[in-house]
């Protein structure tokens, strides 16, 4: 049975359910459209319906937002280090060429600066605002 069916069985509107559960109407609508429900939302709904969280969990998609964000963040860090390592490794041959022929220093420096820019953009994407949120949630768990 879905959240909408449980709500309709009790003759509650979305507004009434939102008021009773302490959730926003928007959250109720999103969950009823089969979007994932956070654990705290699930607990609030289970309390209102006077049923176990496990029963609701079976019916609704539940996601721990922190775990999902941490997994994405970890994948982004792996991607950042892999690309950075590849770019640095690829500098070995141009460096050897520049050491043998001083006229190659100009192109080598342009290559270094452009790759630093690429690594900087990757670092910003990886360690931007999500970095702060991940660190805060990690410290709160300790």
KOLTIZA-660833 format. One record per residue (C-alpha): z, x negated, y negated; residue in one letter. Coordinates in steps of 0.5 Angstrom, whole numbers, plus 500, padded with zeros to 3 digits. Layout:
BEGIN
ZXYA...
This chain:
BEGIN
500500500X498497493X503497487X499503484X500507490X507506490X507507483X503514483X508516489X514516484X510520479X511514474X506512469X504504468X508505461X514508465X514502470X513497465X519500461X523500468X521493470X522489464X514487465X509489460X504494461X498489461X502485467X502492471X495493470X493486472X497486478X494493480X487490479X489486485X490479480X496475483X503477481X508471480X515471483X519473478X514479477X515481484X522481484X523485478X518490481X522490488X528492484X525498481X522500487X528499491X525495496X525488499X521483496X518481502X515488503X511487496X509480498X505483503X502488499X501484493X498477492X503472490X503465487X508460484X504458478X508452477X506449484X498451483X498448476X502442479X496441485X491442479X494437475X495432481X487433483X486431476X490425476X486423482X480424479X482420473X484414476X478414481X473414475X477409471X477404477X469405478X468404471X472398471X469395477X462396474X464392469X464386473X457384474X455385466X461381465X459375469X452376466X455375459X459369461X452366464X448368458X452369451X446373448X449379453X456379450X453385445X450389450X457388454X461390448X457396447X458398454X466397454X467401448X462407451X466406457X473406454X471412450X469416457X476414460X479416453X476423454X478423461X485421459X485427454X483432459X488430464X494428460X493433455X497439454X498441461X501434462X507436457X508443461X508439468X513434466X518440463X517444469X518438473X525436470X527443470X527443477X531437478X
